[in-house]
Amino acid sequence: MTNSALAHIAFATVSWISFAPPVLANDLQMSRHGVTICTSEVDGQWVLRAHGTLTRTMSRDGEVYSLDLRDQTFTWRVGKGSTYPGFLIDAFPPLRFPRGPISMLDDRGPPRGQRLYVDGEVFEYAGSRVLSLRIGATCPSEKPNLWPNPTVERDARKSGARPSP
């Protein structure tokens, strides 16, 4: 083989390596991030519960998120045909058992809320428990705080009660 032929083969190989992934993946863009899952009681300290990998795949139809933990995987989609991961906090039971009587008849559970951010981060609460899924290796530095409930705040003002801080 001549040097010219080797140069053509090398150029073709480099071109294929450069352009093949987007072509083969049907224009999918993917990113992977190390994440940390921490839980806390409201106004308590954060406790590290798990490390994992969050994969975000973007396509024409939306974004697909896949959270891989040691023994669990959660997947959700944002965009066309959106799905949600459910409450991740259910996979991380409280570290201490609650005191007092427990009613087995009340299946409504505590009030819940969830925020899903475009970068894949998640913030949830269930009663006084809070969960944070963050990109990075550390728990949040600030104490957890539930976001205000506009309906409760409005009703409190109407009744003359003092609004929450």
DSSP file with accessible surface (Angstrom, degrees, kcal/mol):
  #  RESIDUE AA STRUCTURE BP1 BP2  ACC     N-H-->O    O-->H-N    N-H-->O    O-->H-N    TCO  KAPPA ALPHA  PHI   PSI    X-CA   Y-CA   Z-CA
    1    1 A M              0   0  167      0, 0.0     2,-0.1     0, 0.0     0, 0.0   0.000 360.0 360.0 360.0 145.1    0.0    0.0    0.0
    2    2 A T     >  -     0   0   90      1,-0.1     4,-2.2     4,-0.0     5,-0.2  -0.423 360.0-109.1 -90.4 167.5    1.2    3.5   -0.7
    3    3 A N  H  > S+     0   0  141      1,-0.2     4,-2.2     2,-0.2     5,-0.1   0.849 119.4  56.2 -63.0 -34.1    1.2    6.4    1.7
    4    4 A S  H  > S+     0   0   72      2,-0.2     4,-2.1     1,-0.2    -1,-0.2   0.912 107.3  47.6 -65.3 -42.6   -1.7    8.0   -0.3
    5    5 A A  H  > S+     0   0   33      2,-0.2     4,-2.3     1,-0.2    -2,-0.2   0.918 112.2  49.6 -66.1 -41.1   -3.9    4.9    0.1
    6    6 A L  H  X S+     0   0   88     -4,-2.2     4,-2.7     1,-0.2    -2,-0.2   0.895 109.3  52.4 -64.0 -38.4   -3.1    4.7    3.9
    7    7 A A  H  X S+     0   0   58     -4,-2.2     4,-2.6     2,-0.2    -1,-0.2   0.905 109.6  49.0 -63.6 -40.5   -3.9    8.4    4.2
    8    8 A H  H  X S+     0   0  126     -4,-2.1     4,-2.5     2,-0.2    -2,-0.2   0.915 112.8  47.3 -65.2 -41.6   -7.3    7.8    2.5
    9    9 A I  H  X S+     0   0   84     -4,-2.3     4,-2.5     2,-0.2    -2,-0.2   0.928 113.0  48.6 -65.5 -43.1   -8.1    4.9    4.8
   10   10 A A  H  X S+     0   0   53     -4,-2.7     4,-2.7     2,-0.2     5,-0.2   0.928 112.4  48.5 -63.2 -42.6   -7.1    6.9    7.8
   11   11 A F  H  X S+     0   0  147     -4,-2.6     4,-2.7     1,-0.2    -2,-0.2   0.925 112.0  49.0 -64.0 -43.0   -9.2    9.8    6.7
   12   12 A A  H  X S+     0   0   58     -4,-2.5     4,-2.5     2,-0.2    -1,-0.2   0.906 112.1  49.0 -63.9 -40.0  -12.2    7.6    6.1
   13   13 A T  H  X S+     0   0   71     -4,-2.5     4,-2.7     2,-0.2     5,-0.2   0.940 112.6  46.6 -65.7 -46.3  -11.8    5.9    9.5
   14   14 A V  H  X S+     0   0   88     -4,-2.7     4,-2.3     1,-0.2    -2,-0.2   0.916 112.9  50.8 -62.5 -41.2  -11.6    9.3   11.3
   15   15 A S  H  X S+     0   0   31     -4,-2.7     4,-2.4    -5,-0.2     5,-0.3   0.927 111.3  47.8 -61.9 -44.6  -14.6   10.5    9.4
   16   16 A W  H  X S+     0   0  155     -4,-2.5     4,-2.6     1,-0.2    -2,-0.2   0.938 112.0  49.1 -63.7 -43.4  -16.6    7.4   10.3
   17   17 A I  H  < S+     0   0  113     -4,-2.7    -1,-0.2     1,-0.2    -2,-0.2   0.897 114.6  46.5 -63.7 -36.2  -15.7    7.7   13.9
   18   18 A S  H  < S+     0   0   73     -4,-2.3    -1,-0.2    -5,-0.2    -2,-0.2   0.884 125.0  27.7 -73.3 -39.0  -16.6   11.4   14.0
   19   19 A F  H  X S+     0   0  140     -4,-2.4     4,-1.4    -5,-0.2    -2,-0.2   0.626 102.3  78.3-103.3 -14.1  -20.0   11.1   12.2
   20   20 A A  H  X S+     0   0    5     -4,-2.6     4,-3.5    -5,-0.3     5,-0.4   0.929  85.2  58.9 -66.3 -46.0  -21.2    7.5   13.0
   21   21 A P  H  > S+     0   0   78      0, 0.0     4,-2.3     0, 0.0     7,-0.2   0.936 109.9  41.7 -55.9 -47.9  -22.5    8.0   16.6
   22   22 A P  H  4>S+     0   0   59      0, 0.0     5,-3.0     0, 0.0     6,-0.3   0.910 118.7  47.1 -65.3 -35.5  -25.1   10.7   15.6
   23   23 A V  H ><5S+     0   0  103     -4,-1.4     3,-1.2     3,-0.2    -3,-0.2   0.951 116.2  43.0 -68.8 -47.1  -26.1    8.8   12.5
   24   24 A L  H 3<5S+     0   0  126     -4,-3.5    -1,-0.2     1,-0.3    -4,-0.1   0.841 113.9  51.4 -69.0 -30.9  -26.4    5.5   14.3
   25   25 A A  T 3<5S-     0   0   37     -4,-2.3     3,-0.4    -5,-0.4    -1,-0.3   0.349 113.0-116.6 -89.4   8.4  -28.1    7.0   17.3
   26   26 A N  T < 5S-     0   0  105     -3,-1.2    -3,-0.2     1,-0.2    -2,-0.1   0.938  74.6 -50.7  57.5  47.4  -30.7    8.7   15.1
   27   27 A D  S   <S+     0   0   89     -5,-3.0     2,-0.4     1,-0.2    -1,-0.2   0.777  95.0 157.1  63.5  27.8  -29.6   12.2   16.2
   28   28 A L        -     0   0   75     -3,-0.4     2,-0.5    -6,-0.3    -1,-0.2  -0.697  28.9-156.0 -83.3 135.7  -29.8   11.3   19.9
   29   29 A Q  E     -A   58   0A 126     29,-2.2    29,-3.4    -2,-0.4     2,-0.4  -0.947  14.7-170.6-110.2 132.4  -27.7   13.4   22.2
   30   30 A M  E     -A   57   0A 113     -2,-0.5     2,-0.3    27,-0.2    27,-0.2  -0.955  11.4-178.6-128.5 142.1  -26.8   11.8   25.5
   31   31 A S  E     -A   56   0A  36     25,-2.2    25,-2.9    -2,-0.4     2,-0.4  -0.988  10.1-156.0-135.5 147.6  -25.2   13.0   28.7
   32   32 A R  E     -A   55   0A 156     -2,-0.3     2,-0.4    23,-0.2    23,-0.2  -0.976  12.5-179.8-124.1 139.3  -24.3   11.2   31.9
   33   33 A H  E     -A   54   0A  70     21,-2.2    21,-3.0    -2,-0.4     2,-0.3  -0.997  30.0-121.3-137.8 141.9  -23.9   12.7   35.3
   34   34 A G  E     -A   53   0A  47     -2,-0.4   102,-2.6    19,-0.2     2,-0.3  -0.618  40.4-167.0 -74.7 135.8  -23.0   11.4   38.8
   35   35 A V  E     -AB  52 135A   1     17,-2.5    17,-2.0    -2,-0.3     2,-0.4  -0.882  17.0-145.5-128.0 161.5  -25.8   12.2   41.2
   36   36 A T  E     -AB  51 134A   1     98,-2.7    98,-2.6    -2,-0.3     2,-0.5  -0.982   6.4-155.3-125.2 135.3  -26.5   12.2   44.9
   37   37 A I  E     +AB  50 133A   1     13,-3.0    12,-2.9    -2,-0.4    13,-1.7  -0.967  20.2 174.6-112.3 124.9  -29.8   11.4   46.6
   38   38 A a  E     -AB  48 132A   1     94,-2.4    94,-2.7    -2,-0.5     2,-0.3  -0.946  11.2-163.3-127.6 148.2  -30.2   12.9   50.0
   39   39 A T  E     +AB  47 131A   8      8,-2.1     8,-2.6    -2,-0.3     2,-0.3  -0.885  13.0 165.4-126.9 162.4  -33.2   12.9   52.4
   40   40 A S  E     - B   0 130A   9     90,-1.9    90,-2.9    -2,-0.3     2,-0.3  -0.981  37.9-108.1-162.1 163.1  -34.1   15.0   55.4
   41   41 A E  E >   - B   0 129A  56      4,-0.4     3,-2.6    -2,-0.3    88,-0.2  -0.748  63.5 -80.1 -89.7 150.6  -36.8   15.9   57.8
   42   42 A V  T 3  S+     0   0   45     86,-2.3   103,-0.1    -2,-0.3     3,-0.1  -0.280 119.8   7.2 -54.4 133.3  -38.0   19.5   57.2
   43   43 A D  T 3  S+     0   0  107    101,-1.2    -1,-0.3     1,-0.2     2,-0.1   0.606 112.4 109.7  65.3  15.4  -35.6   21.9   58.9
   44   44 A G  S <  S-     0   0   23     -3,-2.6     2,-0.2     1,-0.1    -1,-0.2  -0.408  77.4 -80.9-103.5-173.8  -33.2   19.0   59.7
   45   45 A Q        -     0   0  136     -2,-0.1    -4,-0.4    98,-0.1     2,-0.2  -0.612  46.4-106.1 -87.3 150.9  -29.8   18.0   58.2
   46   46 A W        -     0   0   33     94,-0.2     2,-0.4    -2,-0.2    -6,-0.2  -0.509  29.8-155.2 -73.8 143.8  -29.5   16.3   54.9
   47   47 A V  E     -A   39   0A  60     -8,-2.6    -8,-2.1    -2,-0.2     2,-0.3  -0.988  18.4-123.5-123.4 125.2  -28.5   12.6   55.0
   48   48 A L  E     +A   38   0A  87     -2,-0.4   -10,-0.2   -10,-0.2     3,-0.1  -0.523  36.3 167.5 -67.3 124.8  -26.7   11.0   52.1
   49   49 A R  E     -     0   0A  61    -12,-2.9     2,-0.3     1,-0.4   -11,-0.2   0.706  56.1  -9.0-111.3 -30.9  -28.8    8.0   51.0
   50   50 A A  E     -A   37   0A  20    -13,-1.7   -13,-3.0    19,-0.0    -1,-0.4  -0.982  45.1-143.8-165.3 153.1  -27.4    6.9   47.6
   51   51 A H  E     +A   36   0A 102     -2,-0.3    19,-0.4   -15,-0.2     2,-0.3  -0.914  37.4 145.9-113.4 150.2  -25.0    7.8   44.7
   52   52 A G  E     -A   35   0A  16    -17,-2.0   -17,-2.5    -2,-0.3     2,-0.4  -0.893  44.2 -90.6-161.3-168.3  -26.0    6.9   41.2
   53   53 A T  E     -AC  34  68A  55     15,-2.3    15,-3.0    -2,-0.3     2,-0.6  -0.987  23.9-157.4-125.2 129.8  -25.8    7.9   37.5
   54   54 A L  E     -AC  33  67A   0    -21,-3.0   -21,-2.2    -2,-0.4     2,-0.5  -0.938   9.6-165.1-106.6 121.2  -28.3   10.1   35.7
   55   55 A T  E     -AC  32  66A   9     11,-2.8    11,-2.3    -2,-0.6     2,-0.5  -0.929   1.0-166.5-108.1 128.8  -28.4    9.6   31.9
   56   56 A R  E     -AC  31  65A  51    -25,-2.9   -25,-2.2    -2,-0.5     2,-0.5  -0.968   3.4-172.4-117.8 118.7  -30.2   12.2   29.9
   57   57 A T  E     -AC  30  64A  34      7,-2.8     7,-2.7    -2,-0.5     2,-0.4  -0.960   6.6-160.8-114.4 122.6  -31.0   11.4   26.2
   58   58 A M  E     +AC  29  63A  50    -29,-3.4   -29,-2.2    -2,-0.5     2,-0.2  -0.857  19.6 155.6-106.3 137.3  -32.4   14.1   24.0
   59   59 A S  E >   - C   0  62A  42      3,-2.7     3,-1.0    -2,-0.4   -31,-0.1  -0.812  59.0 -84.0-141.2-173.8  -34.2   13.5   20.7
   60   60 A R  T 3  S+     0   0  178     -2,-0.2     3,-0.1     1,-0.2   -33,-0.0   0.786 125.8  51.8 -66.2 -27.9  -36.8   15.2   18.5
   61   61 A D  T 3  S-     0   0   84      1,-0.2    19,-2.4    18,-0.1     2,-0.3   0.494 122.3 -84.6 -90.0  -5.7  -39.6   13.8   20.7
   62   62 A G  E <   -CD  59  79A  16     -3,-1.0    -3,-2.7    17,-0.2     2,-0.4  -0.962  57.5 -47.9 140.5-155.2  -38.3   15.0   24.0
   63   63 A E  E     -CD  58  78A  43     15,-3.2    15,-2.9    -2,-0.3     2,-0.5  -0.952  35.0-156.5-125.2 139.2  -35.9   13.9   26.7
   64   64 A V  E     -CD  57  77A  35     -7,-2.7    -7,-2.8    -2,-0.4     2,-0.4  -0.970  10.1-162.7-116.0 128.9  -35.6   10.6   28.4
   65   65 A Y  E     -CD  56  76A   3     11,-3.1    11,-2.2    -2,-0.5     2,-0.4  -0.915   5.3-172.6-111.2 137.4  -34.0   10.4   31.9
   66   66 A S  E     -CD  55  75A  28    -11,-2.3   -11,-2.8    -2,-0.4     2,-0.6  -0.983   6.1-162.5-132.0 121.0  -32.7    7.2   33.4
   67   67 A L  E     -CD  54  74A   0      7,-3.4     7,-2.4    -2,-0.4     2,-0.6  -0.915   7.8-166.2-105.1 116.1  -31.5    7.1   37.0
   68   68 A D  E     +CD  53  73A  56    -15,-3.0   -15,-2.3    -2,-0.6     5,-0.2  -0.924  11.5 172.7-107.8 117.6  -29.4    4.1   37.8
   69   69 A L        -     0   0   18      3,-3.2   -17,-0.1    -2,-0.6     3,-0.1  -0.555  52.2 -83.4-108.6-179.2  -28.7    3.3   41.5
   70   70 A R  S    S+     0   0  243    -19,-0.4   -18,-0.1     1,-0.2     3,-0.0   0.915 122.4   2.9 -54.3 -48.6  -27.0    0.3   42.9
   71   71 A D  S    S+     0   0  134      1,-0.0     2,-0.3    -3,-0.0    -1,-0.2   0.266 125.1  59.6-126.7  12.8  -30.1   -2.0   42.8
   72   72 A Q        -     0   0   70     -3,-0.1    -3,-3.2     2,-0.0     2,-0.4  -0.986  53.2-160.5-142.3 152.2  -32.8    0.2   41.2
   73   73 A T  E     -D   68   0A  87     -2,-0.3     2,-0.4    -5,-0.2    -5,-0.2  -1.000   6.7-169.7-133.0 134.0  -33.5    2.0   38.0
   74   74 A F  E     -D   67   0A  37     -7,-2.4    -7,-3.4    -2,-0.4     2,-0.4  -0.976   6.5-172.5-121.2 137.4  -36.0    4.8   37.4
   75   75 A T  E     +D   66   0A  81     -2,-0.4     2,-0.3    -9,-0.2    -9,-0.2  -0.991   8.2 167.0-132.5 138.8  -36.9    6.1   34.0
   76   76 A W  E     -D   65   0A   3    -11,-2.2   -11,-3.1    -2,-0.4     2,-0.4  -0.977  19.6-144.0-146.8 159.6  -39.1    9.1   32.9
   77   77 A R  E     -DE  64  83A  84      6,-0.8     6,-2.1    -2,-0.3     2,-0.4  -0.975   4.5-163.9-127.2 138.8  -39.8   11.0   29.8
   78   78 A V  E     +D   63   0A  56    -15,-2.9   -15,-3.2    -2,-0.4     2,-0.4  -0.992  64.1  26.7-122.6 127.0  -40.4   14.8   29.2
   79   79 A G  E >  S+D   62   0A  37     -2,-0.4     3,-1.1   -17,-0.2   -17,-0.2  -0.962 110.6  21.5 126.9-143.0  -41.9   15.8   25.9
   80   80 A K  T 3  S+     0   0  151    -19,-2.4   -19,-0.0    -2,-0.4    -2,-0.0  -0.415 137.2   8.1 -63.2 123.8  -44.1   13.8   23.6
   81   81 A G  T 3  S-     0   0   58     -2,-0.2    -1,-0.3     1,-0.1    -4,-0.1   0.915  93.2-157.5  70.7  43.3  -45.7   11.0   25.7
   82   82 A S    <   -     0   0   50     -3,-1.1     2,-0.3    -6,-0.1    -4,-0.2  -0.198  15.4-179.8 -57.3 140.1  -44.4   12.4   29.0
   83   83 A T  B     -E   77   0A  69     -6,-2.1    -6,-0.8     3,-0.0    -7,-0.0  -0.911  15.1-140.5-131.8 162.7  -44.1    9.9   31.9
   84   84 A Y        -     0   0  141     -2,-0.3    -9,-0.1    -8,-0.2     3,-0.1  -0.923  18.5-123.2-128.5 154.4  -43.0   10.6   35.4
   85   85 A P        -     0   0   21      0, 0.0     2,-0.1     0, 0.0   -10,-0.1   0.504  46.1-128.6 -74.8  -0.9  -40.8    8.6   37.8
   86   86 A G        -     0   0   37    -12,-0.0     2,-0.8     1,-0.0     3,-0.1  -0.463  59.9 -33.8  76.2-165.0  -43.4    8.4   40.6
   87   87 A F    >   -     0   0   61      1,-0.2     3,-1.1    -2,-0.1     4,-0.3  -0.820  51.0-165.8 -95.6 114.5  -42.2    9.5   43.9
   88   88 A L  G >  S+     0   0    0     -2,-0.8     3,-1.9     1,-0.2     4,-0.3   0.796  84.3  73.5 -64.1 -27.5  -38.5    8.6   44.5
   89   89 A I  G >  S+     0   0    0      1,-0.3     3,-1.4     2,-0.2    -1,-0.2   0.791  84.7  66.0 -61.3 -25.8  -38.9    9.3   48.2
   90   90 A D  G <  S+     0   0   93     -3,-1.1    -1,-0.3     1,-0.3    -2,-0.2   0.765  94.6  58.4 -66.6 -23.9  -41.0    6.0   48.5
   91   91 A A  G <  S+     0   0   30     -3,-1.9    -1,-0.3    -4,-0.3    -2,-0.2   0.553 103.4  57.1 -80.7  -7.8  -37.8    4.1   47.6
   92   92 A F  S <  S-     0   0   15     -3,-1.4    -1,-0.2    -4,-0.3     3,-0.1  -0.803  80.6-158.6-125.9  86.9  -36.0    5.6   50.6
   93   93 A P        -     0   0   79      0, 0.0    -3,-0.1     0, 0.0    -2,-0.0  -0.167  37.3 -78.2 -62.5 160.8  -38.0    4.9   53.8
   94   94 A P        -     0   0   59      0, 0.0     3,-0.0     0, 0.0    35,-0.0  -0.213  32.6-133.0 -57.7 149.5  -37.5    7.0   56.9
   95   95 A L  S    S+     0   0  115     -3,-0.1     2,-0.4     1,-0.1     0, 0.0   0.710  91.8  40.8 -77.5 -21.7  -34.3    6.3   58.9
   96   96 A R  S    S-     0   0  160      0, 0.0    -1,-0.1     0, 0.0     0, 0.0  -0.965  89.2-114.8-127.9 147.8  -36.3    6.3   62.1
   97   97 A F        -     0   0  167     -2,-0.4    -2,-0.0     1,-0.1     0, 0.0  -0.595  38.7-109.3 -80.1 136.8  -39.7    4.9   62.9
   98   98 A P        -     0   0   70      0, 0.0     2,-0.2     0, 0.0    -1,-0.1  -0.317  30.8-124.0 -67.0 148.9  -42.3    7.5   63.8
   99   99 A R        +     0   0  235      2,-0.0     0, 0.0     3,-0.0     0, 0.0  -0.509  67.1  32.3 -85.7 159.9  -43.6    7.7   67.4
  100  100 A G  S    S-     0   0   55     -2,-0.2     2,-0.0     2,-0.1     0, 0.0  -0.158 100.9 -28.5  89.4 177.8  -47.2    7.3   68.4
  101  101 A P        -     0   0  136      0, 0.0     2,-0.5     0, 0.0    -2,-0.0  -0.332  53.6-148.5 -69.4 147.9  -50.1    5.4   67.0
  102  102 A I        -     0   0   90     -2,-0.0     2,-0.7    -4,-0.0    -2,-0.1  -0.977   7.9-140.2-118.8 127.5  -50.2    4.6   63.3
  103  103 A S        -     0   0   75     -2,-0.5     3,-0.2     1,-0.1     0, 0.0  -0.770  13.4-172.8 -89.1 117.3  -53.6    4.3   61.5
  104  104 A M  S    S+     0   0  170     -2,-0.7    -1,-0.1     1,-0.2     0, 0.0   0.602  82.8  63.5 -81.2 -11.8  -53.6    1.5   59.0
  105  105 A L  S    S+     0   0  161      1,-0.1     2,-1.1    -3,-0.0    -1,-0.2   0.734  82.8  81.8 -84.3 -23.9  -57.0    2.7   57.8
  106  106 A D        +     0   0   77     -3,-0.2     3,-0.3     1,-0.2    -1,-0.1  -0.701  48.3 164.2 -87.3  99.9  -55.8    6.0   56.5
  107  107 A D        +     0   0  149     -2,-1.1    -1,-0.2     1,-0.2    -3,-0.0   0.337  52.2  91.5 -99.0   7.9  -54.3    5.3   53.1
  108  108 A R  S    S-     0   0  199      1,-0.1    -1,-0.2     3,-0.0    -2,-0.1   0.832  75.5-160.0 -70.4 -30.7  -54.3    8.8   51.8
  109  109 A G        -     0   0   44     -3,-0.3    -1,-0.1    17,-0.0     3,-0.1  -0.043  32.2 -43.6  74.5 176.5  -50.7    9.3   53.1
  110  110 A P  S    S-     0   0   60      0, 0.0     0, 0.0     0, 0.0     0, 0.0  -0.309  74.5 -81.1 -75.5 161.6  -49.1   12.7   53.8
  111  111 A P        -     0   0   95      0, 0.0    16,-2.9     0, 0.0     2,-0.3  -0.350  55.9-158.3 -60.3 144.6  -49.4   15.7   51.5
  112  112 A R  E     +F  126   0A  95     14,-0.2     2,-0.3    -3,-0.1    14,-0.2  -0.918  18.9 177.5-129.6 155.4  -46.9   15.3   48.6
  113  113 A G  E     -F  125   0A  11     12,-2.1    12,-2.2    -2,-0.3     2,-0.3  -0.984   5.1-169.3-152.8 154.8  -45.1   17.5   46.1
  114  114 A Q  E     -F  124   0A  57     -2,-0.3     2,-0.4    10,-0.2    10,-0.2  -0.989   7.6-166.0-149.7 137.0  -42.6   17.0   43.4
  115  115 A R  E     -F  123   0A  96      8,-2.9     8,-2.1    -2,-0.3     2,-0.5  -0.995   6.4-166.5-121.6 128.0  -40.4   19.3   41.1
  116  116 A L  E     -F  122   0A  53     -2,-0.4     2,-0.2     6,-0.2     6,-0.2  -0.964  12.9-154.0-112.5 122.1  -38.7   17.9   38.1
  117  117 A Y    >   -     0   0   97      4,-2.9     3,-2.1    -2,-0.5    -2,-0.0  -0.629  25.0-115.6 -96.6 156.2  -36.0   20.2   36.6
  118  118 A V  T 3  S+     0   0  114      1,-0.3    -1,-0.1    -2,-0.2   -40,-0.1   0.761 115.2  57.8 -63.9 -23.5  -34.9   20.2   33.0
  119  119 A D  T 3  S-     0   0   56      2,-0.1    -1,-0.3     1,-0.0   -63,-0.0   0.515 124.4-102.4 -84.5  -0.9  -31.4   19.1   33.9
  120  120 A G  S <  S+     0   0    0     -3,-2.1    -2,-0.1     1,-0.3   -65,-0.0   0.309  76.0 139.0 100.5  -8.0  -32.8   16.0   35.6
  121  121 A E        -     0   0   50     -5,-0.1    -4,-2.9   -67,-0.0     2,-0.4  -0.383  35.4-157.4 -70.4 150.8  -32.6   17.1   39.2
  122  122 A V  E     -FG 116 133A   3     11,-1.6    11,-3.0    -6,-0.2     2,-0.4  -0.983  14.7-171.4-133.3 140.8  -35.6   16.3   41.4
  123  123 A F  E     +FG 115 132A  28     -8,-2.1    -8,-2.9    -2,-0.4     2,-0.3  -0.998  19.1 168.7-131.0 128.1  -37.0   17.8   44.6
  124  124 A E  E     -FG 114 131A   0      7,-2.5     7,-2.7    -2,-0.4     2,-0.3  -0.950  16.7-167.3-136.1 156.9  -39.8   16.0   46.5
  125  125 A Y  E     -FG 113 130A  34    -12,-2.2   -12,-2.1    -2,-0.3     2,-0.3  -0.990   7.0-177.1-141.4 149.4  -41.6   16.1   49.8
  126  126 A A  E >  S-FG 112 129A   5      3,-2.3     3,-2.1    -2,-0.3     2,-0.3  -0.879  71.6 -49.1-141.7 106.1  -44.0   13.7   51.5
  127  127 A G  T 3  S-     0   0   22    -16,-2.9    -1,-0.0    -2,-0.3   -18,-0.0  -0.464 124.6 -19.0  63.7-124.3  -45.3   15.1   54.8
  128  128 A S  T 3  S+     0   0   64     -2,-0.3   -86,-2.3    -3,-0.1     2,-0.3   0.471 118.6  97.6 -94.7   0.7  -42.2   16.2   56.8
  129  129 A R  E <   -BG  41 126A  40     -3,-2.1    -3,-2.3   -88,-0.2     2,-0.3  -0.683  53.8-167.7 -92.0 143.6  -39.7   14.2   54.7
  130  130 A V  E     -BG  40 125A   0    -90,-2.9   -90,-1.9    -2,-0.3     2,-0.4  -0.967   5.2-162.9-131.3 142.6  -37.8   15.8   51.8
  131  131 A L  E     -BG  39 124A   0     -7,-2.7    -7,-2.5    -2,-0.3     2,-0.4  -0.984   2.4-169.7-126.9 139.7  -35.7   14.2   49.0
  132  132 A S  E     -BG  38 123A  10    -94,-2.7   -94,-2.4    -2,-0.4     2,-0.6  -0.993   6.4-168.7-129.0 122.9  -33.2   15.9   46.8
  133  133 A L  E     +BG  37 122A   1    -11,-3.0   -11,-1.6    -2,-0.4     2,-0.4  -0.971  25.1 174.8-107.0 114.9  -31.6   14.3   43.7
  134  134 A R  E     -B   36   0A  71    -98,-2.6   -98,-2.7    -2,-0.6     2,-0.4  -0.940  37.6-115.0-125.5 147.3  -28.7   16.5   42.7
  135  135 A I  E    S+B   35   0A  51     -2,-0.4  -100,-0.3  -100,-0.2     2,-0.2  -0.642  84.5  45.3 -74.8 128.9  -26.0   16.4   40.1
  136  136 A G  S    S-     0   0   35   -102,-2.6    -2,-0.1    -2,-0.4  -103,-0.0  -0.705  95.3 -80.7 126.4-176.2  -22.8   16.1   42.0
  137  137 A A  S    S+     0   0   72     -2,-0.2     2,-0.3     2,-0.1    -1,-0.1   0.391  95.6  67.5-108.7   1.9  -21.3   14.2   44.9
  138  138 A T  S    S-     0   0   95     -3,-0.1  -102,-0.2  -102,-0.1     3,-0.1  -0.879  76.4-111.8-127.4 158.8  -22.6   16.1   47.9
  139  139 A a        -     0   0   32     -2,-0.3    -2,-0.1     1,-0.2   -91,-0.1  -0.358  55.4 -78.2 -74.9 162.2  -25.9   16.8   49.6
  140  140 A P        -     0   0    8      0, 0.0   -94,-0.2     0, 0.0    -1,-0.2  -0.264  33.8-142.6 -59.1 149.7  -27.3   20.4   49.5
  141  141 A S  S    S+     0   0  117     -3,-0.1     2,-0.2     2,-0.1   -95,-0.1   0.789  78.2  75.1 -86.2 -27.5  -25.7   22.7   52.0
  142  142 A E  S    S-     0   0  113      1,-0.1     3,-0.1   -97,-0.0   -96,-0.1  -0.494  93.2-100.7 -85.2 153.6  -28.9   24.6   52.9
  143  143 A K        -     0   0  117     -2,-0.2   -98,-0.1     1,-0.1    -1,-0.1  -0.438  47.7 -96.9 -68.2 147.4  -31.5   23.1   55.2
  144  144 A P        -     0   0    4      0, 0.0  -101,-1.2     0, 0.0     2,-0.3  -0.334  44.4-176.9 -67.0 147.7  -34.5   21.7   53.4
  145  145 A N        -     0   0  118   -103,-0.1     2,-0.2  -102,-0.1  -103,-0.0  -0.976  23.2-127.4-147.3 127.7  -37.5   24.0   53.1
  146  146 A L        -     0   0   53     -2,-0.3     3,-0.1     1,-0.1   -16,-0.0  -0.500  32.5-112.2 -74.7 145.9  -40.9   23.3   51.6
  147  147 A W        -     0   0   66     -2,-0.2    -1,-0.1     1,-0.1     0, 0.0  -0.413  44.0 -87.9 -74.7 155.3  -42.1   25.8   49.0
  148  148 A P        -     0   0   93      0, 0.0    -1,-0.1     0, 0.0     3,-0.1  -0.285  30.4-134.3 -65.7 148.3  -45.1   27.9   50.0
  149  149 A N     >  -     0   0   73      1,-0.2     4,-2.7    -3,-0.1     5,-0.2  -0.894  12.4-159.1-101.6 107.3  -48.6   26.6   49.3
  150  150 A P  H  > S+     0   0   97      0, 0.0     4,-2.7     0, 0.0     5,-0.2   0.863  89.3  53.0 -59.8 -35.0  -50.6   29.5   47.8
  151  151 A T  H  > S+     0   0   71      2,-0.2     4,-2.5     1,-0.2     5,-0.2   0.945 112.1  43.8 -66.6 -45.3  -54.0   28.0   48.7
  152  152 A V  H  > S+     0   0   82      2,-0.2     4,-2.5     1,-0.2    -1,-0.2   0.924 114.5  50.5 -65.0 -42.7  -53.1   27.6   52.3
  153  153 A E  H  X S+     0   0   28     -4,-2.7     4,-2.1     2,-0.2    -2,-0.2   0.925 111.6  48.0 -61.2 -43.4  -51.5   31.0   52.4
  154  154 A R  H  X S+     0   0  108     -4,-2.7     4,-2.2    -5,-0.2    -2,-0.2   0.941 113.2  47.1 -62.8 -46.9  -54.6   32.6   50.8
  155  155 A D  H  X S+     0   0   74     -4,-2.5     4,-2.0     1,-0.2     6,-0.3   0.871 110.0  53.9 -64.3 -36.2  -57.0   30.8   53.2
  156  156 A A  H  X>S+     0   0   17     -4,-2.5     5,-1.8    -5,-0.2     4,-0.7   0.918 109.1  48.0 -64.2 -42.8  -54.8   31.8   56.2
  157  157 A R  H ><5S+     0   0  155     -4,-2.1     3,-0.7     1,-0.2    -2,-0.2   0.912 110.9  51.6 -64.5 -40.8  -55.0   35.5   55.2
  158  158 A K  H 3<5S+     0   0  158     -4,-2.2    -1,-0.2     1,-0.2    -2,-0.2   0.881 112.3  45.4 -63.2 -38.0  -58.8   35.3   54.8
  159  159 A S  H 3<5S-     0   0   92     -4,-2.0    -1,-0.2    -5,-0.2    -2,-0.2   0.534 115.0-115.0 -84.3  -7.6  -59.2   33.8   58.2
  160  160 A G  T <<5 +     0   0   67     -4,-0.7    -3,-0.2    -3,-0.7    -4,-0.1   0.546  66.6 145.2  87.3   5.2  -56.9   36.3   59.8
  161  161 A A      < -     0   0   49     -5,-1.8    -1,-0.3    -6,-0.3    -2,-0.1  -0.353  59.8 -97.0 -74.2 160.1  -54.3   33.6   60.7
  162  162 A R        -     0   0  210     -3,-0.1    -1,-0.1    -2,-0.1    -5,-0.1  -0.617  42.0-124.1 -77.4 127.9  -50.7   34.4   60.7
  163  163 A P        -     0   0   58      0, 0.0    -1,-0.1     0, 0.0   -10,-0.1  -0.287  33.8 -91.6 -69.1 159.7  -49.0   33.2   57.4
  164  164 A S              0   0   68      1,-0.1    -8,-0.0     0, 0.0   -11,-0.0  -0.333 360.0 360.0 -69.4 155.7  -46.1   30.8   57.5
  165  165 A P              0   0  160      0, 0.0    -1,-0.1     0, 0.0    -3,-0.0  -0.160 360.0 360.0 -68.0 360.0  -42.6   32.3   57.5
